[in-house]
Amino acid sequence: AGKDLEVKASGGIRDYETAKRMIFAGATRIGVSKGIRIVGKE
């Protein structure tokens, strides 16, 4: 999509592995409601 276009992944991202897959797939940001859980603080 080019360097000027960013991709946000959101919806269904409930754990670290899913978030990591989205980032490796090209997402430049993620939208989650379980952010604390994903980074391992809960």
C-alpha distance matrix in Angstrom:
0.0 3.8 7.0 7.9 6.2 8.1 8.8 12.6 14.5 17.9 20.8 22.8 22.1 25.7 26.0 24.8 23.8 21.5 19.9 19.5 17.9 15.2 14.6 14.6 12.2 9.5 11.0 11.7 14.7 17.0 19.5 22.8 26.4 27.8 26.4 29.8 30.4 27.0 27.8 31.3 33.5 35.0
3.8 0.0 3.8 5.6 5.8 8.3 10.4 14.1 16.5 20.0 23.2 25.3 24.1 27.6 27.6 26.0 25.2 23.3 21.3 20.6 19.5 17.0 15.5 15.6 13.9 10.7 12.2 11.9 15.2 18.1 20.8 24.2 27.8 29.1 27.3 30.5 31.4 28.0 28.3 31.9 33.9 35.8
7.0 3.8 0.0 3.8 5.6 7.4 10.3 13.7 16.5 20.0 23.5 25.5 23.9 27.2 27.0 25.1 24.8 23.2 20.7 19.9 19.5 17.0 14.8 15.3 14.5 10.9 11.8 10.4 13.7 17.1 19.9 23.3 26.9 28.0 25.8 28.9 30.0 26.8 26.6 30.3 32.0 34.2
7.9 5.6 3.8 0.0 3.8 6.6 10.1 13.2 16.5 19.6 23.1 25.7 24.3 27.7 27.9 26.4 26.4 24.5 21.8 21.7 21.4 18.4 16.6 17.8 16.7 13.0 12.9 11.2 13.8 17.1 19.4 23.0 26.4 28.0 25.9 29.1 30.5 27.5 27.5 31.3 32.7 34.7
6.2 5.8 5.6 3.8 0.0 3.8 6.7 10.0 13.2 16.3 19.7 22.3 21.3 24.7 25.3 24.1 24.1 21.8 19.3 19.6 19.0 15.7 14.5 16.0 14.3 10.8 10.3 9.3 11.6 14.5 16.6 20.2 23.6 25.4 23.7 27.1 28.3 25.3 25.8 29.5 31.0 32.7
8.1 8.3 7.4 6.6 3.8 0.0 3.8 6.7 10.0 13.1 16.7 19.1 17.8 21.2 21.7 20.6 20.7 18.5 15.8 16.3 16.1 12.7 11.4 13.5 12.2 8.7 7.1 5.8 7.8 10.7 13.0 16.6 20.1 21.7 19.9 23.3 24.5 21.6 22.0 25.7 27.2 28.9
8.8 10.4 10.3 10.1 6.7 3.8 0.0 3.8 6.5 9.8 13.2 15.6 14.5 18.1 18.9 18.1 18.0 15.4 13.1 14.0 13.4 9.7 9.4 11.7 9.9 7.1 4.8 5.5 6.6 8.5 10.7 14.1 17.7 19.3 18.0 21.5 22.3 19.3 20.4 23.9 25.7 27.0
12.6 14.1 13.7 13.2 10.0 6.7 3.8 0.0 3.8 6.4 10.1 12.7 11.6 15.0 16.2 15.9 16.3 13.5 11.1 12.9 12.7 9.0 9.2 12.4 11.0 9.0 5.5 6.1 4.9 5.3 6.9 10.4 13.9 15.7 14.6 18.3 19.1 16.5 17.8 21.3 22.7 23.8
14.5 16.5 16.5 16.5 13.2 10.0 6.5 3.8 0.0 3.8 7.1 9.2 8.2 11.8 13.1 13.3 13.4 10.2 8.4 10.8 10.2 6.6 8.2 11.2 9.7 9.1 5.9 8.1 6.5 4.8 6.2 8.7 12.2 13.7 13.2 16.9 17.1 14.3 16.3 19.5 21.3 21.9
17.9 20.0 20.0 19.6 16.3 13.1 9.8 6.4 3.8 0.0 3.8 6.6 6.5 9.8 12.1 13.2 13.9 10.6 9.2 12.5 12.2 9.1 11.2 14.3 13.0 12.8 9.6 11.3 8.7 5.7 4.6 6.2 9.3 11.3 11.7 15.4 15.4 13.4 15.9 18.7 20.1 20.2
20.8 23.2 23.5 23.1 19.7 16.7 13.2 10.1 7.1 3.8 0.0 3.8 5.6 8.5 11.5 13.6 14.1 10.6 10.5 14.0 13.4 11.0 13.8 16.5 15.1 15.6 12.8 14.9 12.4 9.0 7.3 7.1 9.0 10.8 12.4 15.9 15.2 13.7 16.8 19.1 20.5 19.9
22.8 25.3 25.5 25.7 22.3 19.1 15.6 12.7 9.2 6.6 3.8 0.0 3.8 5.9 8.9 11.6 11.7 8.4 9.4 12.8 12.1 10.8 13.9 16.2 15.1 16.5 14.1 16.5 14.2 10.7 9.5 8.1 9.5 10.1 12.2 15.2 13.6 12.2 15.7 17.4 19.2 18.3
22.1 24.1 23.9 24.3 21.3 17.8 14.5 11.6 8.2 6.5 5.6 3.8 0.0 3.8 6.0 8.1 8.8 5.8 6.0 9.6 9.8 8.7 11.2 13.7 13.5 14.7 12.2 14.2 11.8 8.3 7.9 6.2 8.4 8.0 9.3 12.3 10.9 8.8 12.2 14.1 16.2 15.7
25.7 27.6 27.2 27.7 24.7 21.2 18.1 15.0 11.8 9.8 8.5 5.9 3.8 0.0 3.8 7.2 8.7 7.0 7.7 11.0 11.8 11.6 13.8 16.1 16.5 17.9 15.5 17.2 14.6 11.0 10.2 7.2 7.9 6.1 8.2 10.4 8.1 6.9 10.7 11.7 13.7 12.6
26.0 27.6 27.0 27.9 25.3 21.7 18.9 16.2 13.1 12.1 11.5 8.9 6.0 3.8 0.0 3.8 5.6 5.6 6.4 8.8 10.3 11.1 12.7 14.6 15.7 17.4 15.5 17.0 14.8 11.7 12.0 9.4 10.5 7.8 8.6 10.0 7.2 5.0 8.5 9.3 12.0 11.6
24.8 26.0 25.1 26.4 24.1 20.6 18.1 15.9 13.3 13.2 13.6 11.6 8.1 7.2 3.8 0.0 3.8 5.5 5.1 6.0 8.6 10.0 10.6 12.2 14.1 15.7 14.1 15.3 13.6 11.3 12.6 10.8 12.5 9.9 9.1 10.3 8.3 4.9 6.8 8.3 11.6 12.3
23.8 25.2 24.8 26.4 24.1 20.7 18.0 16.3 13.4 13.9 14.1 11.7 8.8 8.7 5.6 3.8 0.0 3.8 5.5 5.0 6.2 8.7 10.0 10.5 12.2 14.5 13.8 15.7 14.8 12.7 14.4 13.1 15.2 12.9 12.6 14.1 11.8 8.6 10.5 11.7 15.2 15.7
21.5 23.3 23.2 24.5 21.8 18.5 15.4 13.5 10.2 10.6 10.6 8.4 5.8 7.0 5.6 5.5 3.8 0.0 3.8 5.4 5.1 6.3 8.8 9.9 10.5 12.8 11.6 14.0 12.9 10.4 11.9 10.9 13.4 11.9 12.1 14.4 12.4 9.3 11.9 13.7 16.7 16.9
19.9 21.3 20.7 21.8 19.3 15.8 13.1 11.1 8.4 9.2 10.5 9.4 6.0 7.7 6.4 5.1 5.5 3.8 0.0 3.8 5.5 5.2 6.4 8.7 9.9 11.1 9.2 10.9 9.5 7.2 9.3 8.9 11.9 10.7 9.8 12.5 11.5 7.9 9.8 12.5 15.3 16.1
19.5 20.6 19.9 21.7 19.6 16.3 14.0 12.9 10.8 12.5 14.0 12.8 9.6 11.0 8.8 6.0 5.0 5.4 3.8 0.0 3.8 5.4 5.2 6.2 8.5 10.1 9.4 11.0 10.8 9.7 12.6 12.5 15.5 14.0 12.6 14.7 13.7 9.9 10.8 13.4 16.5 17.9
17.9 19.5 19.5 21.4 19.0 16.1 13.4 12.7 10.2 12.2 13.4 12.1 9.8 11.8 10.3 8.6 6.2 5.1 5.5 3.8 0.0 3.8 5.5 5.1 6.0 8.8 9.0 11.7 12.0 10.9 13.6 13.9 17.0 16.0 15.3 17.7 16.4 12.8 14.3 16.6 19.8 20.8
15.2 17.0 17.0 18.4 15.7 12.7 9.7 9.0 6.6 9.1 11.0 10.8 8.7 11.6 11.1 10.0 8.7 6.3 5.2 5.4 3.8 0.0 3.8 5.5 5.0 6.5 5.6 8.7 8.8 7.8 10.7 11.8 15.3 15.1 14.3 17.3 16.6 13.1 14.7 17.6 20.3 21.3
14.6 15.5 14.8 16.6 14.5 11.4 9.4 9.2 8.2 11.2 13.8 13.9 11.2 13.8 12.7 10.6 10.0 8.8 6.4 5.2 5.5 3.8 0.0 3.8 5.3 5.3 4.6 6.4 7.4 7.9 11.5 12.9 16.6 16.2 14.4 17.3 17.1 13.4 14.1 17.2 19.9 21.5
14.6 15.6 15.3 17.8 16.0 13.5 11.7 12.4 11.2 14.3 16.5 16.2 13.7 16.1 14.6 12.2 10.5 9.9 8.7 6.2 5.1 5.5 3.8 0.0 3.8 5.4 7.1 9.2 11.0 11.6 15.1 16.4 19.9 19.3 17.7 20.2 19.7 15.9 16.4 19.3 22.3 23.9
12.2 13.9 14.5 16.7 14.3 12.2 9.9 11.0 9.7 13.0 15.1 15.1 13.5 16.5 15.7 14.1 12.2 10.5 9.9 8.5 6.0 5.0 5.3 3.8 0.0 3.8 6.1 9.3 11.2 11.6 14.9 16.5 20.1 20.0 19.0 21.9 21.3 17.7 18.8 21.7 24.6 25.8
9.5 10.7 10.9 13.0 10.8 8.7 7.1 9.0 9.1 12.8 15.6 16.5 14.7 17.9 17.4 15.7 14.5 12.8 11.1 10.1 8.8 6.5 5.3 5.4 3.8 0.0 3.8 6.3 9.0 10.6 14.0 16.3 20.1 20.4 18.9 22.0 22.0 18.5 19.2 22.5 25.0 26.6
11.0 12.2 11.8 12.9 10.3 7.1 4.8 5.5 5.9 9.6 12.8 14.1 12.2 15.5 15.5 14.1 13.8 11.6 9.2 9.4 9.0 5.6 4.6 7.1 6.1 3.8 0.0 3.8 5.5 6.9 10.3 12.9 16.7 17.4 15.8 19.1 19.5 16.1 17.0 20.4 22.6 24.1
11.7 11.9 10.4 11.2 9.3 5.8 5.5 6.1 8.1 11.3 14.9 16.5 14.2 17.2 17.0 15.3 15.7 14.0 10.9 11.0 11.7 8.7 6.4 9.2 9.3 6.3 3.8 0.0 3.8 7.1 10.5 13.4 17.0 17.8 15.6 18.7 19.7 16.5 16.7 20.4 22.1 24.0
14.7 15.2 13.7 13.8 11.6 7.8 6.6 4.9 6.5 8.7 12.4 14.2 11.8 14.6 14.8 13.6 14.8 12.9 9.5 10.8 12.0 8.8 7.4 11.0 11.2 9.0 5.5 3.8 0.0 3.8 6.9 9.9 13.4 14.4 12.2 15.5 16.8 13.9 14.3 18.1 19.4 21.1
17.0 18.1 17.1 17.1 14.5 10.7 8.5 5.3 4.8 5.7 9.0 10.7 8.3 11.0 11.7 11.3 12.7 10.4 7.2 9.7 10.9 7.8 7.9 11.6 11.6 10.6 6.9 7.1 3.8 0.0 3.8 6.3 10.0 11.1 9.5 13.1 14.0 11.3 12.5 16.0 17.4 18.6
19.5 20.8 19.9 19.4 16.6 13.0 10.7 6.9 6.2 4.6 7.3 9.5 7.9 10.2 12.0 12.6 14.4 11.9 9.3 12.6 13.6 10.7 11.5 15.1 14.9 14.0 10.3 10.5 6.9 3.8 0.0 3.8 7.1 9.2 8.5 12.2 13.3 11.5 13.2 16.4 17.2 17.8
22.8 24.2 23.3 23.0 20.2 16.6 14.1 10.4 8.7 6.2 7.1 8.1 6.2 7.2 9.4 10.8 13.1 10.9 8.9 12.5 13.9 11.8 12.9 16.4 16.5 16.3 12.9 13.4 9.9 6.3 3.8 0.0 3.8 5.5 5.8 9.4 10.0 8.8 11.2 13.7 14.5 14.5
26.4 27.8 26.9 26.4 23.6 20.1 17.7 13.9 12.2 9.3 9.0 9.5 8.4 7.9 10.5 12.5 15.2 13.4 11.9 15.5 17.0 15.3 16.6 19.9 20.1 20.1 16.7 17.0 13.4 10.0 7.1 3.8 0.0 3.8 5.7 8.4 9.1 9.4 11.9 13.7 13.6 12.9
27.8 29.1 28.0 28.0 25.4 21.7 19.3 15.7 13.7 11.3 10.8 10.1 8.0 6.1 7.8 9.9 12.9 11.9 10.7 14.0 16.0 15.1 16.2 19.3 20.0 20.4 17.4 17.8 14.4 11.1 9.2 5.5 3.8 0.0 3.8 5.6 5.3 6.2 8.9 10.1 10.4 9.5
26.4 27.3 25.8 25.9 23.7 19.9 18.0 14.6 13.2 11.7 12.4 12.2 9.3 8.2 8.6 9.1 12.6 12.1 9.8 12.6 15.3 14.3 14.4 17.7 19.0 18.9 15.8 15.6 12.2 9.5 8.5 5.8 5.7 3.8 0.0 3.8 5.4 5.0 6.4 8.7 8.9 9.4
29.8 30.5 28.9 29.1 27.1 23.3 21.5 18.3 16.9 15.4 15.9 15.2 12.3 10.4 10.0 10.3 14.1 14.4 12.5 14.7 17.7 17.3 17.3 20.2 21.9 22.0 19.1 18.7 15.5 13.1 12.2 9.4 8.4 5.6 3.8 0.0 3.8 5.5 5.5 6.4 5.4 6.1
30.4 31.4 30.0 30.5 28.3 24.5 22.3 19.1 17.1 15.4 15.2 13.6 10.9 8.1 7.2 8.3 11.8 12.4 11.5 13.7 16.4 16.6 17.1 19.7 21.3 22.0 19.5 19.7 16.8 14.0 13.3 10.0 9.1 5.3 5.4 3.8 0.0 3.8 5.6 5.1 5.7 4.9
27.0 28.0 26.8 27.5 25.3 21.6 19.3 16.5 14.3 13.4 13.7 12.2 8.8 6.9 5.0 4.9 8.6 9.3 7.9 9.9 12.8 13.1 13.4 15.9 17.7 18.5 16.1 16.5 13.9 11.3 11.5 8.8 9.4 6.2 5.0 5.5 3.8 0.0 3.8 5.4 7.6 8.2
27.8 28.3 26.6 27.5 25.8 22.0 20.4 17.8 16.3 15.9 16.8 15.7 12.2 10.7 8.5 6.8 10.5 11.9 9.8 10.8 14.3 14.7 14.1 16.4 18.8 19.2 17.0 16.7 14.3 12.5 13.2 11.2 11.9 8.9 6.4 5.5 5.6 3.8 0.0 3.8 5.9 8.2
31.3 31.9 30.3 31.3 29.5 25.7 23.9 21.3 19.5 18.7 19.1 17.4 14.1 11.7 9.3 8.3 11.7 13.7 12.5 13.4 16.6 17.6 17.2 19.3 21.7 22.5 20.4 20.4 18.1 16.0 16.4 13.7 13.7 10.1 8.7 6.4 5.1 5.4 3.8 0.0 3.8 5.6
33.5 33.9 32.0 32.7 31.0 27.2 25.7 22.7 21.3 20.1 20.5 19.2 16.2 13.7 12.0 11.6 15.2 16.7 15.3 16.5 19.8 20.3 19.9 22.3 24.6 25.0 22.6 22.1 19.4 17.4 17.2 14.5 13.6 10.4 8.9 5.4 5.7 7.6 5.9 3.8 0.0 3.8
35.0 35.8 34.2 34.7 32.7 28.9 27.0 23.8 21.9 20.2 19.9 18.3 15.7 12.6 11.6 12.3 15.7 16.9 16.1 17.9 20.8 21.3 21.5 23.9 25.8 26.6 24.1 24.0 21.1 18.6 17.8 14.5 12.9 9.5 9.4 6.1 4.9 8.2 8.2 5.6 3.8 0.0
